[in-house]
Amino acid sequence: VDKLQEDLGSAQESIREKSDQVRVLVKERERVNEELKQELAKAQTFAEKNDKIEFLEDELKCLESMNDRLKEDYAQSKAVCTEKERCNDLLEKERESLKKSSEELTEECARLQISIA
């Protein structure tokens, strides 16, 4: 009986030790799970930021493309304005020439009327 009680006490002590070890392991598992949750949260945040970066990179490409088109449009507009200014200069010269011719014709008409009279 003493041997059985001794074995029972030893078994109970072993069970307590194993229970303590299990509690330690459970706490360790909970700690590791918490760390994993934090790492997962960081990974999700990183993925969201990465998605945002990709979105912004796409937006930047779009804006650069629009900027290139605007530069081309500006160059074309500038060329049109330059041509318009050249045409206006030619028209102004032609107007001055016509005005001069008109004045000369008016003088010629006046001379002819005087000579007819």
N, CA, C and O atoms as a GROMACS GRO file, in nm:
protein
  468
    1VAL      N    1   0.084  -0.119   0.000
    1VAL     CA    2   0.000   0.000   0.000
    1VAL      C    3   0.088   0.124   0.000
    1VAL      O    4   0.062   0.221  -0.071
    2ASP      N    5   0.195   0.119   0.082
    2ASP     CA    6   0.285   0.233   0.085
    2ASP      C    7   0.346   0.258  -0.052
    2ASP      O    8   0.360   0.372  -0.097
    3LYS      N    9   0.380   0.149  -0.117
    3LYS     CA   10   0.438   0.160  -0.251
    3LYS      C   11   0.337   0.223  -0.346
    3LYS      O   12   0.372   0.308  -0.427
    4LEU      N   13   0.210   0.181  -0.337
    4LEU     CA   14   0.106   0.237  -0.423
    4LEU      C   15   0.085   0.384  -0.392
    4LEU      O   16   0.067   0.465  -0.483
    5GLN      N   17   0.087   0.419  -0.263
    5GLN     CA   18   0.070   0.560  -0.227
    5GLN      C   19   0.189   0.642  -0.276
    5GLN      O   20   0.174   0.756  -0.321
    6GLU      N   21   0.305   0.583  -0.265
    6GLU     CA   22   0.425   0.653  -0.313
    6GLU      C   23   0.418   0.671  -0.464
    6GLU      O   24   0.449   0.778  -0.516
    7ASP      N   25   0.377   0.564  -0.534
    7ASP     CA   26   0.362   0.574  -0.681
    7ASP      C   27   0.254   0.675  -0.718
    7ASP      O   28   0.269   0.751  -0.813
    8LEU      N   29   0.144   0.675  -0.641
    8LEU     CA   30   0.035   0.770  -0.666
    8LEU      C   31   0.085   0.912  -0.644
    8LEU      O   32   0.057   0.999  -0.725
    9GLY      N   33   0.158   0.936  -0.535
    9GLY     CA   34   0.214   1.069  -0.508
    9GLY      C   35   0.309   1.111  -0.618
    9GLY      O   36   0.308   1.225  -0.662
   10SER      N   37   0.393   1.017  -0.662
   10SER     CA   38   0.487   1.045  -0.769
   10SER      C   39   0.413   1.076  -0.898
   10SER      O   40   0.450   1.168  -0.970
   11ALA      N   41   0.308   1.000  -0.925
   11ALA     CA   42   0.229   1.023  -1.047
   11ALA      C   43   0.159   1.159  -1.039
   11ALA      O   44   0.154   1.232  -1.138
   12GLN      N   45   0.106   1.192  -0.920
   12GLN     CA   46   0.039   1.322  -0.904
   12GLN      C   47   0.139   1.436  -0.922
   12GLN      O   48   0.108   1.538  -0.985
   13GLU      N   49   0.260   1.418  -0.867
   13GLU     CA   50   0.364   1.520  -0.884
   13GLU      C   51   0.401   1.534  -1.030
   13GLU      O   52   0.420   1.645  -1.079
   14SER      N   53   0.412   1.423  -1.099
   14SER     CA   54   0.443   1.425  -1.242
   14SER      C   55   0.332   1.496  -1.319
   14SER      O   56   0.358   1.573  -1.412
   15ILE      N   57   0.206   1.466  -1.279
   15ILE     CA   58   0.092   1.532  -1.345
   15ILE      C   59   0.098   1.683  -1.321
   15ILE      O   60   0.074   1.760  -1.414
   16ARG      N   61   0.129   1.726  -1.199
   16ARG     CA   62   0.140   1.870  -1.169
   16ARG      C   63   0.251   1.934  -1.253
   16ARG      O   64   0.234   2.043  -1.307
   17GLU      N   65   0.364   1.864  -1.262
   17GLU     CA   66   0.475   1.918  -1.342
   17GLU      C   67   0.434   1.930  -1.489
   17GLU      O   68   0.460   2.030  -1.555
   18LYS      N   69   0.369   1.825  -1.538
   18LYS     CA   70   0.325   1.828  -1.678
   18LYS      C   71   0.219   1.937  -1.698
   18LYS      O   72   0.219   2.006  -1.800
   19SER      N   73   0.131   1.952  -1.600
   19SER     CA   74   0.028   2.058  -1.609
   19SER      C   75   0.095   2.195  -1.613
   19SER      O   76   0.055   2.282  -1.691
   20ASP      N   77   0.197   2.212  -1.528
   20ASP     CA   78   0.270   2.340  -1.528
   20ASP      C   79   0.338   2.362  -1.664
   20ASP      O   80   0.336   2.473  -1.718
   21GLN      N   81   0.396   2.255  -1.717
   21GLN     CA   82   0.461   2.267  -1.848
   21GLN      C   83   0.359   2.302  -1.957
   21GLN      O   84   0.386   2.382  -2.046
   22VAL      N   85   0.241   2.240  -1.947
   22VAL     CA   86   0.136   2.269  -2.046
   22VAL      C   87   0.091   2.414  -2.033
   22VAL      O   88   0.071   2.482  -2.134
   23ARG      N   89   0.075   2.462  -1.907
   23ARG     CA   90   0.036   2.602  -1.889
   23ARG      C   91   0.140   2.696  -1.949
   23ARG      O   92   0.105   2.795  -2.014
   24VAL      N   93   0.268   2.666  -1.927
   24VAL     CA   94   0.376   2.747  -1.984
   24VAL      C   95   0.368   2.744  -2.137
   24VAL      O   96   0.381   2.847  -2.203
   25LEU      N   97   0.346   2.624  -2.191
   25LEU     CA   98   0.338   2.613  -2.337
   25LEU      C   99   0.216   2.687  -2.392
   25LEU      O  100   0.223   2.749  -2.499
   26VAL      N  101   0.104   2.680  -2.320
   26VAL     CA  102  -0.017   2.752  -2.363
   26VAL      C  103   0.009   2.902  -2.363
   26VAL      O  104  -0.028   2.971  -2.458
   27LYS      N  105   0.074   2.953  -2.256
   27LYS     CA  106   0.107   3.096  -2.251
   27LYS      C  107   0.201   3.135  -2.364
   27LYS      O  108   0.186   3.240  -2.426
   28GLU      N  109   0.299   3.048  -2.390
   28GLU     CA  110   0.392   3.074  -2.499
   28GLU      C  111   0.319   3.077  -2.633
   28GLU      O  112   0.344   3.162  -2.718
   29ARG      N  113   0.227   2.980  -2.650
   29ARG     CA  114   0.148   2.977  -2.774
   29ARG      C  115   0.065   3.104  -2.789
   29ARG      O  116   0.055   3.161  -2.898
   30GLU      N  117   0.004   3.149  -2.678
   30GLU     CA  118  -0.075   3.273  -2.683
   30GLU      C  119   0.013   3.392  -2.719
   30GLU      O  120  -0.028   3.478  -2.797
   31ARG      N  121   0.134   3.396  -2.662
   31ARG     CA  122   0.226   3.506  -2.693
   31ARG      C  123   0.266   3.503  -2.841
   31ARG      O  124   0.268   3.606  -2.908
   32VAL      N  125   0.296   3.382  -2.889
   32VAL     CA  126   0.335   3.367  -3.030
   32VAL      C  127   0.217   3.404  -3.121
   32VAL      O  128   0.235   3.469  -3.223
   33ASN      N  129   0.096   3.361  -3.082
   33ASN     CA  130  -0.023   3.396  -3.161
   33ASN      C  131  -0.042   3.547  -3.167
   33ASN      O  132  -0.079   3.602  -3.271
   34GLU      N  133  -0.018   3.615  -3.054
   34GLU     CA  134  -0.031   3.761  -3.051
   34GLU      C  135   0.073   3.826  -3.143
   34GLU      O  136   0.043   3.920  -3.217
   35GLU      N  137   0.195   3.774  -3.137
   35GLU     CA  138   0.299   3.827  -3.226
   35GLU      C  139   0.261   3.804  -3.372
   35GLU      O  140   0.283   3.890  -3.458
   36LEU      N  141   0.205   3.686  -3.400
   36LEU     CA  142   0.164   3.657  -3.538
   36LEU      C  143   0.052   3.750  -3.583
   36LEU      O  144   0.049   3.795  -3.697
   37LYS      N  145  -0.042   3.778  -3.491
   37LYS     CA  146  -0.150   3.873  -3.524
   37LYS      C  147  -0.092   4.010  -3.558
   37LYS      O  148  -0.134   4.075  -3.653
   38GLN      N  149   0.008   4.054  -3.476
   38GLN     CA  150   0.071   4.183  -3.501
   38GLN      C  151   0.145   4.183  -3.635
   38GLN      O  152   0.138   4.280  -3.710
   39GLU      N  153   0.215   4.074  -3.663
   39GLU     CA  154   0.286   4.064  -3.792
   39GLU      C  155   0.188   4.063  -3.908
   39GLU      O  156   0.213   4.123  -4.012
   40LEU      N  157   0.075   3.994  -3.890
   40LEU     CA  158  -0.028   3.991  -3.994
   40LEU      C  159  -0.083   4.130  -4.018
   40LEU      O  160  -0.102   4.172  -4.132
   41ALA      N  161  -0.109   4.202  -3.909
   41ALA     CA  162  -0.158   4.340  -3.922
   41ALA      C  163  -0.057   4.426  -3.996
   41ALA      O  164  -0.094   4.506  -4.082
   42LYS      N  165   0.072   4.409  -3.963
   42LYS     CA  166   0.176   4.484  -4.033
   42LYS      C  167   0.178   4.447  -4.182
   42LYS      O  168   0.190   4.533  -4.269
   43ALA      N  169   0.165   4.317  -4.209
   43ALA     CA  170   0.166   4.272  -4.349
   43ALA      C  171   0.046   4.328  -4.425
   43ALA      O  172   0.059   4.368  -4.541
   44GLN      N  173  -0.070   4.332  -4.359
   44GLN     CA  174  -0.188   4.389  -4.425
   44GLN      C  175  -0.170   4.537  -4.450
   44GLN      O  176  -0.206   4.587  -4.557
   45THR      N  177  -0.114   4.608  -4.353
   45THR     CA  178  -0.086   4.751  -4.371
   45THR      C  179   0.012   4.772  -4.486
   45THR      O  180  -0.006   4.860  -4.569
   46PHE      N  181   0.115   4.689  -4.489
   46PHE     CA  182   0.213   4.697  -4.596
   46PHE      C  183   0.147   4.672  -4.731
   46PHE      O  184   0.173   4.744  -4.828
   47ALA      N  185   0.060   4.570  -4.738
   47ALA     CA  186  -0.009   4.538  -4.864
   47ALA      C  187  -0.097   4.655  -4.907
   47ALA      O  188  -0.102   4.689  -5.025
   48GLU      N  189  -0.167   4.716  -4.811
   48GLU     CA  190  -0.252   4.831  -4.844
   48GLU      C  191  -0.168   4.947  -4.896
   48GLU      O  192  -0.205   5.013  -4.993
   49LYS      N  193  -0.054   4.972  -4.829
   49LYS     CA  194   0.034   5.080  -4.874
   49LYS      C  195   0.091   5.048  -5.012
   49LYS      O  196   0.104   5.137  -5.096
   50ASN      N  197   0.125   4.923  -5.034
   50ASN     CA  198   0.178   4.881  -5.163
   50ASN      C  199   0.072   4.903  -5.273
   50ASN      O  200   0.103   4.952  -5.382
   51ASP      N  201  -0.053   4.866  -5.242
   51ASP     CA  202  -0.162   4.888  -5.338
   51ASP      C  203  -0.177   5.037  -5.367
   51ASP      O  204  -0.197   5.077  -5.481
   52LYS      N  205  -0.168   5.119  -5.262
   52LYS     CA  206  -0.181   5.264  -5.280
   52LYS      C  207  -0.066   5.318  -5.364
   52LYS      O  208  -0.086   5.403  -5.450
   53ILE      N  209   0.055   5.266  -5.340
   53ILE     CA  210   0.171   5.309  -5.419
   53ILE      C  211   0.150   5.273  -5.566
   53ILE      O  212   0.176   5.354  -5.654
   54GLU      N  213   0.102   5.151  -5.591
   54GLU     CA  214   0.078   5.110  -5.730
   54GLU      C  215  -0.028   5.198  -5.793
   54GLU      O  216  -0.015   5.238  -5.909
   55PHE      N  217  -0.134   5.231  -5.718
   55PHE     CA  218  -0.239   5.320  -5.769
   55PHE      C  219  -0.180   5.457  -5.802
   55PHE      O  220  -0.208   5.514  -5.908
   56LEU      N  221  -0.098   5.510  -5.710
   56LEU     CA  222  -0.039   5.642  -5.732
   56LEU      C  223   0.060   5.640  -5.849
   56LEU      O  224   0.070   5.738  -5.923
   57GLU      N  225   0.132   5.529  -5.865
   57GLU     CA  226   0.222   5.518  -5.980
   57GLU      C  227   0.143   5.520  -6.110
   57GLU      O  228   0.184   5.584  -6.208
   58ASP      N  229   0.028   5.450  -6.112
   58ASP     CA  230  -0.059   5.452  -6.231
   58ASP      C  231  -0.111   5.592  -6.256
   58ASP      O  232  -0.116   5.638  -6.371
   59GLU      N  233  -0.152   5.661  -6.150
   59GLU     CA  234  -0.200   5.798  -6.164
   59GLU      C  235  -0.089   5.889  -6.217
   59GLU      O  236  -0.114   5.975  -6.302
   60LEU      N  237   0.033   5.869  -6.168
   60LEU     CA  238   0.147   5.949  -6.214
   60LEU      C  239   0.171   5.927  -6.363
   60LEU      O  240   0.194   6.023  -6.438
   61LYS      N  241   0.165   5.801  -6.406
   61LYS     CA  242   0.183   5.772  -6.549
   61LYS      C  243   0.076   5.843  -6.631
   61LYS      O  244   0.105   5.899  -6.737
   62CYS      N  245  -0.047   5.839  -6.582
   62CYS     CA  246  -0.157   5.905  -6.652
   62CYS      C  247  -0.132   6.056  -6.660
   62CYS      O  248  -0.150   6.117  -6.766
   63LEU      N  249  -0.090   6.115  -6.548
   63LEU     CA  250  -0.064   6.259  -6.547
   63LEU      C  251   0.053   6.296  -6.637
   63LEU      O  252   0.050   6.399  -6.704
   64GLU      N  253   0.156   6.212  -6.639
   64GLU     CA  254   0.269   6.238  -6.728
   64GLU      C  255   0.225   6.232  -6.873
   64GLU      O  256   0.269   6.312  -6.955
   65SER      N  257   0.139   6.137  -6.905
   65SER     CA  258   0.087   6.126  -7.041
   65SER      C  259   0.005   6.250  -7.078
   65SER      O  260   0.018   6.304  -7.187
   66MET      N  261  -0.080   6.293  -6.983
   66MET     CA  262  -0.159   6.414  -7.007
   66MET      C  263  -0.067   6.535  -7.024
   66MET      O  264  -0.091   6.620  -7.110
   67ASN      N  265   0.039   6.542  -6.944
   67ASN     CA  266   0.134   6.652  -6.954
   67ASN      C  267   0.202   6.653  -7.091
   67ASN      O  268   0.220   6.759  -7.151
   68ASP      N  269   0.239   6.535  -7.140
   68ASP     CA  270   0.301   6.525  -7.272
   68ASP      C  271   0.205   6.576  -7.380
   68ASP      O  272   0.244   6.650  -7.470
   69ARG      N  273   0.078   6.535  -7.370
   69ARG     CA  274  -0.022   6.582  -7.467
   69ARG      C  275  -0.040   6.733  -7.460
   69ARG      O  276  -0.053   6.800  -7.562
   70LEU      N  277  -0.040   6.786  -7.336
   70LEU     CA  278  -0.054   6.930  -7.320
   70LEU      C  279   0.066   7.004  -7.379
   70LEU      O  280   0.050   7.111  -7.439
   71LYS      N  281   0.185   6.948  -7.362
   71LYS     CA  282   0.304   7.009  -7.422
   71LYS      C  283   0.292   7.011  -7.574
   71LYS      O  284   0.325   7.111  -7.638
   72GLU      N  285   0.244   6.899  -7.630
   72GLU     CA  286   0.225   6.893  -7.776
   72GLU      C  287   0.121   6.995  -7.820
   72GLU      O  288   0.141   7.066  -7.919
   73ASP      N  289   0.009   7.002  -7.746
   73ASP     CA  290  -0.096   7.099  -7.780
   73ASP      C  291  -0.042   7.242  -7.771
   73ASP      O  292  -0.074   7.326  -7.855
   74TYR      N  293   0.039   7.268  -7.668
   74TYR     CA  294   0.097   7.402  -7.653
   74TYR      C  295   0.188   7.435  -7.770
   74TYR      O  296   0.183   7.545  -7.824
   75ALA      N  297   0.271   7.339  -7.809
   75ALA     CA  298   0.362   7.361  -7.922
   75ALA      C  299   0.283   7.389  -8.049
   75ALA      O  300   0.318   7.478  -8.127
   76GLN      N  301   0.175   7.313  -8.070
   76GLN     CA  302   0.091   7.336  -8.188
   76GLN      C  303   0.024   7.472  -8.180
   76GLN      O  304   0.018   7.545  -8.280
   77SER      N  305  -0.026   7.508  -8.063
   77SER     CA  306  -0.092   7.638  -8.046
   77SER      C  307   0.007   7.752  -8.070
   77SER      O  308  -0.026   7.853  -8.132
   78LYS      N  309   0.128   7.733  -8.019
   78LYS     CA  310   0.230   7.836  -8.037
   78LYS      C  311   0.264   7.851  -8.186
   78LYS      O  312   0.281   7.962  -8.236
   79ALA      N  313   0.272   7.738  -8.256
   79ALA     CA  314   0.300   7.743  -8.399
   79ALA      C  315   0.186   7.814  -8.472
   79ALA      O  316   0.210   7.894  -8.562
   80VAL      N  317   0.062   7.785  -8.433
   80VAL     CA  318  -0.053   7.850  -8.496
   80VAL      C  319  -0.050   8.000  -8.468
   80VAL      O  320  -0.076   8.081  -8.557
   81CYS      N  321  -0.018   8.037  -8.344
   81CYS     CA  322  -0.010   8.180  -8.310
   81CYS      C  323   0.100   8.250  -8.390
   81CYS      O  324   0.082   8.362  -8.437
   82THR      N  325   0.213   8.184  -8.404
   82THR     CA  326   0.322   8.241  -8.482
   82THR      C  327   0.279   8.262  -8.627
   82THR      O  328   0.307   8.366  -8.687
   83GLU      N  329   0.211   8.163  -8.683
   83GLU     CA  330   0.162   8.174  -8.822
   83GLU      C  331   0.058   8.284  -8.832
   83GLU      O  332   0.054   8.358  -8.930
   84LYS      N  333  -0.028   8.294  -8.730
   84LYS     CA  334  -0.131   8.398  -8.730
   84LYS      C  335  -0.066   8.536  -8.726
   84LYS      O  336  -0.109   8.627  -8.797
   85GLU      N  337   0.037   8.551  -8.642
   85GLU     CA  338   0.108   8.679  -8.634
   85GLU      C  339   0.174   8.713  -8.768
   85GLU      O  340   0.172   8.828  -8.811
   86ARG      N  341   0.233   8.612  -8.833
   86ARG     CA  342   0.295   8.634  -8.963
   86ARG      C  343   0.190   8.680  -9.065
   86ARG      O  344   0.213   8.773  -9.142
   87CYS      N  345   0.075   8.612  -9.064
   87CYS     CA  346  -0.033   8.649  -9.157
   87CYS      C  347  -0.084   8.790  -9.126
   87CYS      O  348  -0.112   8.868  -9.218
   88ASN      N  349  -0.097   8.822  -8.998
   88ASN     CA  350  -0.142   8.957  -8.961
   88ASN      C  351  -0.044   9.063  -9.008
   88ASN      O  352  -0.083   9.169  -9.056
   89ASP      N  353   0.085   9.033  -8.995
   89ASP     CA  354   0.187   9.126  -9.044
   89ASP      C  355   0.175   9.146  -9.194
   89ASP      O  356   0.181   9.259  -9.244
   90LEU      N  357   0.156   9.034  -9.267
   90LEU     CA  358   0.140   9.044  -9.412
   90LEU      C  359   0.014   9.124  -9.448
   90LEU      O  360   0.015   9.207  -9.539
   91LEU      N  361  -0.095   9.097  -9.375
   91LEU     CA  362  -0.218   9.171  -9.401
   91LEU      C  363  -0.202   9.320  -9.373
   91LEU      O  364  -0.253   9.404  -9.447
   92GLU      N  365  -0.130   9.352  -9.267
   92GLU     CA  366  -0.107   9.492  -9.234
   92GLU      C  367  -0.024   9.560  -9.344
   92GLU      O  368  -0.054   9.672  -9.384
   93LYS      N  369   0.079   9.491  -9.391
   93LYS     CA  370   0.159   9.547  -9.501
   93LYS      C  371   0.074   9.566  -9.626
   93LYS      O  372   0.085   9.667  -9.695
   94GLU      N  373  -0.010   9.466  -9.654
   94GLU     CA  374  -0.098   9.475  -9.773
   94GLU      C  375  -0.197   9.590  -9.756
   94GLU      O  376  -0.225   9.662  -9.852
   95ARG      N  377  -0.251   9.608  -9.636
   95ARG     CA  378  -0.345   9.718  -9.610
   95ARG      C  379  -0.276   9.853  -9.630
   95ARG      O  380  -0.331   9.944  -9.691
   96GLU      N  381  -0.152   9.864  -9.577
   96GLU     CA  382  -0.077   9.988  -9.595
   96GLU      C  383  -0.048  10.014  -9.743
   96GLU      O  384  -0.056  10.127  -9.791
   97SER      N  385  -0.015   9.906  -9.814
   97SER     CA  386   0.013   9.920  -9.957
   97SER      C  387  -0.113   9.964 -10.032
   97SER      O  388  -0.108  10.051 -10.119
   98LEU      N  389  -0.228   9.902  -9.996
   98LEU     CA  390  -0.355   9.940 -10.061
   98LEU      C  391  -0.394  10.083 -10.027
   98LEU      O  392  -0.446  10.156 -10.111
   99LYS      N  393  -0.368  10.121  -9.902
   99LYS     CA  394  -0.399  10.258  -9.860
   99LYS      C  395  -0.315  10.356  -9.942
   99LYS      O  396  -0.365  10.459  -9.988
  100LYS      N  397  -0.186  10.324  -9.958
  100LYS     CA  398  -0.098  10.409 -10.036
  100LYS      C  399  -0.144  10.417 -10.181
  100LYS      O  400  -0.149  10.524 -10.241
  101SER      N  401  -0.179  10.299 -10.237
  101SER     CA  402  -0.229  10.296 -10.375
  101SER      C  403  -0.356  10.377 -10.388
  101SER      O  404  -0.376  10.449 -10.486
  102SER      N  405  -0.445  10.366 -10.288
  102SER     CA  406  -0.571  10.441 -10.290
  102SER      C  407  -0.544  10.591 -10.286
  102SER      O  408  -0.608  10.668 -10.358
  103GLU      N  409  -0.447  10.632 -10.203
  103GLU     CA  410  -0.412  10.774 -10.195
  103GLU      C  411  -0.354  10.820 -10.328
  103GLU      O  412  -0.384  10.930 -10.375
  104GLU      N  413  -0.270  10.738 -10.389
  104GLU     CA  414  -0.211  10.773 -10.518
  104GLU      C  415  -0.319  10.784 -10.625
  104GLU      O  416  -0.317  10.876 -10.707
  105LEU      N  417  -0.414  10.689 -10.623
  105LEU     CA  418  -0.523  10.694 -10.720
  105LEU      C  419  -0.611  10.817 -10.698
  105LEU      O  420  -0.657  10.880 -10.793
  106THR      N  421  -0.634  10.850 -10.570
  106THR     CA  422  -0.714  10.969 -10.539
  106THR      C  423  -0.644  11.093 -10.593
  106THR      O  424  -0.709  11.180 -10.651
  107GLU      N  425  -0.512  11.102 -10.575
  107GLU     CA  426  -0.436  11.216 -10.627
  107GLU      C  427  -0.441  11.218 -10.779
  107GLU      O  428  -0.456  11.325 -10.840
  108GLU      N  429  -0.428  11.098 -10.842
  108GLU     CA  430  -0.432  11.089 -10.988
  108GLU      C  431  -0.568  11.134 -11.040
  108GLU      O  432  -0.578  11.206 -11.140
  109CYS      N  433  -0.675  11.091 -10.970
  109CYS     CA  434  -0.811  11.132 -11.010
  109CYS      C  435  -0.825  11.284 -11.000
  109CYS      O  436  -0.884  11.348 -11.086
  110ALA      N  437  -0.770  11.339 -10.893
  110ALA     CA  438  -0.780  11.484 -10.874
  110ALA      C  439  -0.706  11.556 -10.986
  110ALA      O  440  -0.754  11.657 -11.036
  111ARG      N  441  -0.589  11.506 -11.025
  111ARG     CA  442  -0.514  11.567 -11.132
  111ARG      C  443  -0.590  11.557 -11.265
  111ARG      O  444  -0.595  11.652 -11.343
  112LEU      N  445  -0.649  11.438 -11.288
  112LEU     CA  446  -0.724  11.420 -11.412
  112LEU      C  447  -0.846  11.513 -11.418
  112LEU      O  448  -0.878  11.568 -11.523
  113GLN      N  449  -0.912  11.529 -11.304
  113GLN     CA  450  -1.029  11.619 -11.302
  113GLN      C  451  -0.985  11.762 -11.329
  113GLN      O  452  -1.055  11.837 -11.396
  114ILE      N  453  -0.870  11.799 -11.276
  114ILE     CA  454  -0.820  11.936 -11.299
  114ILE      C  455  -0.783  11.951 -11.445
  114ILE      O  456  -0.813  12.054 -11.505
  115SER      N  457  -0.719  11.850 -11.503
  115SER     CA  458  -0.679  11.862 -11.642
  115SER      C  459  -0.800  11.857 -11.735
  115SER      O  460  -0.796  11.917 -11.843
  116ILE      N  461  -0.904  11.789 -11.698
  116ILE     CA  462  -1.026  11.784 -11.778
  116ILE      C  463  -1.097  11.918 -11.772
  116ILE      O  464  -1.152  11.965 -11.871
  117ALA      N  465  -1.094  11.977 -11.660
  117ALA     CA  466  -1.163  12.104 -11.642
  117ALA      C  467  -1.084  12.209 -11.711
  117ALA      O  468  -1.123  12.326 -11.710
   0.00000   0.00000   0.00000
